[in-house]
Amino acid sequence: MTPRTLYDKLWDAHVVHQEPDGTALIYIDRHLVHEVTSPQAFEGLRMHGRKLWRADSILATPDHNVPTTDRQAGIADPISRNQVETLGANCQDFGLTEFGMHDPRQGIVHVIGPEQGFTQPGVTLVCGDSHTSTHGAFGALAFGIGTSEVEHVMATQCLWQKKSRTMLVQVEGELPLGVTAKDIVLAVIGRIGTAGGTGYAMEFGGSTIRGLSMEGRMTLCNMAIEAGARAGLVAVDDTTIDYLRDKPQAPKGAMWDRAVTWWRTLVSDPGAHFDTVVELTAAEIRPQVTWGTSPEMVVPVDGRVPDPAEAPDAVRQADWERALQYMGLTAHTPIQEIAVDKVFIGSCTNSRIEDLRDAAAVVQWGLQQGRRVADNVKQALVVPGSGLVKSQAEREGLDRIFIEAGFEWREPGCSMCLAMNADRLEPGERCASTSNRNFEGRQGQGGRTHLVSPAMAAAAAVYGHFVDIREALK
Amino acid sequence: MTPFTRLQGLVVPLDRANVDTDAIIPKQFLKSIQRTGFGPNAFDAWRYLDHGEPGMDHGKRPLNPDFVLNQPRYQGASVLLARENFGCGSSREHAPWALEDYGFRAIIAPSFADIFYNNCFKNGLLPIVLPDTVVDRLFRETFAREGYRLDIDLAAQTVTTPGDQVFDFDVDAQRKHRLLHGLDDIGLTLQLTDRILAYEARRRQEVPWLFA
């Protein structure tokens, strides 16, 4: 038999029907729903008198609009409140499982899916959210869709898709101290650009990836979309299986054994053909900091803000100039001389327990040096990805480390990644952020975002500017 | 969905790469539970000088005269000419909703982000990929000539310039058919209900733990 990639296997297993032009109807096993991209889909079902195909395939939670401060007071913004309440009402009407705002399991869709074992190897999983690529870390075919497709999946349990091309991002060797999955994926985006993965399913492989935890793999796949790839993938191995054992929705007993036997086949066969291969050496990856308004505008922490005169073409030169102006930066400025006003540790990219441990370790080390959040930093937020992450962190005492150093310890949600709730940057404010997008206005109109790893964000908070975490950890 | 057959539309040039969906429709407008009314907030942060919030009277807000959509010669444009990787970032379908509500029916770019590209077809909006060199040329011609219009024919898959230059474009047969006739995807898919049920029955045997 022809060797197949992991993507080929997932695709082949889900084709319900194929059209002559190659478009296929594929079956969807799992559907995550949040309050922002679903109301019009539910409304569409009602308008056409259509039934929901399979309620048990859906898990819903509000995450984008929820406050991260005390929730007993409810949501102050009436429009946000209405959207969250609409999700609750829709879930009730259609008989869906929802972890509401006061449920201890509530959190960011891409954090709660995996921690509930709702996300599993071999499934197709969709959500009206581009960061659905996250779940590919489990050897699942997972991608973001628009609201029309949310409605389509609700009504038919299927989607029309064209098969993607395949890209292998191969990373070999041991990561240097202080370099994380976030730095790997930012380095990949810096190499291939934000459109480099367009039309591809992007599998991450190689010894470095095998050595990453599930949290790290989720960070990688989460940002595959920032490289343009709708789906990220990592092959199943012991790390995947160990993570899923005993998760609430994971199969139990004999079913578990049967599932594991199948899951272990979810790897790319030796010799499988990839349309494109990108190779990186882990030892060469340095902590990354974005300087502009697109994730591809990224340099290592020991680098400088680039000069638009050195841009590869005229369109990019104009983009770089515009980005520098928006970011309030001058070409050739050393990255470590850039001071920050705010720090945000959270988002579906970096709000899991390992991320909080990484950040807390740096903060703890800072405390030992007598450093707290620097005077020029107006606010440093830690927003856990879910209620369960939050309570785990509290059991480990991470909250006390953050609070002692002057960070704010918040309730779970998307928060300042996109500032749909009250957490945001004011115009001109500069933020070291563990989120995924540094677009203009993403964290608040006029706000300036620098994407970094949790450890780098924590270090920026206690120094007040970017520092090379490798030096600090020595 | 409004069918798309043929369009002779005024072109507006948005000369920047990697225009993301956050720029097309900022987050504060995503709190709406409606599907319509996003047009006044398309490109909100670039289009207005003040900070926009839902519920404002957008007709009274100060316009940014430097933003291309606000220039008098481009009023009434229905074709958006853009650069590479248009529509990247968030999957928000509010982006095509906003563009369509503004009055656009077609977008021409050297490349589009996948999710955005797909979302356009669900909303009667035709995304057209043309080679870099052709897009460059269209930018030059649009800048050079006021009232520059393109003739877009979906059935023939052609874009024709005022100078009668014809450029062919690709589009999947299935997407083209649905857009030409304004067909409802879900209605069509439900015609395959038997196949979906058969697949589902098989899947239930293979992976029973994925079913309640």
Chai-1 contact restraints between the chains, C-beta under 6 A:
chainA,res_idxA,chainB,res_idxB,connection_type,confidence,min_distance_angstrom,max_distance_angstrom,comment,restraint_id
A,V16,B,R195,contact,1.0,0.0,6.0,A-B,restraint_1
A,V16,B,I196,contact,1.0,0.0,6.0,A-B,restraint_2
A,V16,B,Y199,contact,1.0,0.0,6.0,A-B,restraint_3
A,H17,B,L192,contact,1.0,0.0,6.0,A-B,restraint_4
A,H17,B,R195,contact,1.0,0.0,6.0,A-B,restraint_5
A,E19,B,Q174,contact,1.0,0.0,6.0,A-B,restraint_6
A,D21,B,D172,contact,1.0,0.0,6.0,A-B,restraint_7
A,D21,B,A173,contact,1.0,0.0,6.0,A-B,restraint_8
A,D21,B,Q174,contact,1.0,0.0,6.0,A-B,restraint_9
A,T23,B,Q174,contact,1.0,0.0,6.0,A-B,restraint_10
A,Y27,B,Y199,contact,1.0,0.0,6.0,A-B,restraint_11
A,D29,B,L210,contact,1.0,0.0,6.0,A-B,restraint_12
A,V36,B,L30,contact,1.0,0.0,6.0,A-B,restraint_13
A,P39,B,I33,contact,1.0,0.0,6.0,A-B,restraint_14
A,Q40,B,R35,contact,1.0,0.0,6.0,A-B,restraint_15
A,D56,B,A212,contact,1.0,0.0,6.0,A-B,restraint_16
A,I79,B,K31,contact,1.0,0.0,6.0,A-B,restraint_17
A,I79,B,P54,contact,1.0,0.0,6.0,A-B,restraint_18
A,S80,B,K31,contact,1.0,0.0,6.0,A-B,restraint_19
A,Q83,B,K31,contact,1.0,0.0,6.0,A-B,restraint_20
A,T86,B,I33,contact,1.0,0.0,6.0,A-B,restraint_21
A,D129,B,S91,contact,1.0,0.0,6.0,A-B,restraint_22
A,S130,B,S90,contact,1.0,0.0,6.0,A-B,restraint_23
A,S130,B,S91,contact,1.0,0.0,6.0,A-B,restraint_24
A,S130,B,I115,contact,1.0,0.0,6.0,A-B,restraint_25
A,G144,B,S91,contact,1.0,0.0,6.0,A-B,restraint_26
A,G144,B,I115,contact,1.0,0.0,6.0,A-B,restraint_27
A,G146,B,S91,contact,1.0,0.0,6.0,A-B,restraint_28
A,G146,B,E93,contact,1.0,0.0,6.0,A-B,restraint_29
A,G146,B,N119,contact,1.0,0.0,6.0,A-B,restraint_30
A,T147,B,E93,contact,1.0,0.0,6.0,A-B,restraint_31
A,S148,B,K122,contact,1.0,0.0,6.0,A-B,restraint_32
A,H152,B,D185,contact,1.0,0.0,6.0,A-B,restraint_33
A,H152,B,I186,contact,1.0,0.0,6.0,A-B,restraint_34
A,A155,B,I186,contact,1.0,0.0,6.0,A-B,restraint_35
A,T156,B,T189,contact,1.0,0.0,6.0,A-B,restraint_36
A,C158,B,I196,contact,1.0,0.0,6.0,A-B,restraint_37
A,T194,B,N18,contact,1.0,0.0,6.0,A-B,restraint_38
A,T194,B,C88,contact,1.0,0.0,6.0,A-B,restraint_39
A,A195,B,N85,contact,1.0,0.0,6.0,A-B,restraint_40
A,A195,B,S111,contact,1.0,0.0,6.0,A-B,restraint_41
A,T198,B,D114,contact,1.0,0.0,6.0,A-B,restraint_42
A,R230,B,D114,contact,1.0,0.0,6.0,A-B,restraint_43
A,P251,B,W209,contact,1.0,0.0,6.0,A-B,restraint_44
A,M255,B,W209,contact,1.0,0.0,6.0,A-B,restraint_45
A,S294,B,N18,contact,1.0,0.0,6.0,A-B,restraint_46
A,V315,B,A17,contact,1.0,0.0,6.0,A-B,restraint_47
A,V315,B,R83,contact,1.0,0.0,6.0,A-B,restraint_48
A,D319,B,A17,contact,1.0,0.0,6.0,A-B,restraint_49
A,L418,B,K27,contact,1.0,0.0,6.0,A-B,restraint_50
A,M420,B,K27,contact,1.0,0.0,6.0,A-B,restraint_51
A,F439,B,D20,contact,1.0,0.0,6.0,A-B,restraint_52
A,F439,B,D22,contact,1.0,0.0,6.0,A-B,restraint_53
A,G441,B,P26,contact,1.0,0.0,6.0,A-B,restraint_54
A,G441,B,A45,contact,1.0,0.0,6.0,A-B,restraint_55
A,R442,B,D22,contact,1.0,0.0,6.0,A-B,restraint_56
A,Q445,B,A45,contact,1.0,0.0,6.0,A-B,restraint_57
A,Q445,B,H51,contact,1.0,0.0,6.0,A-B,restraint_58
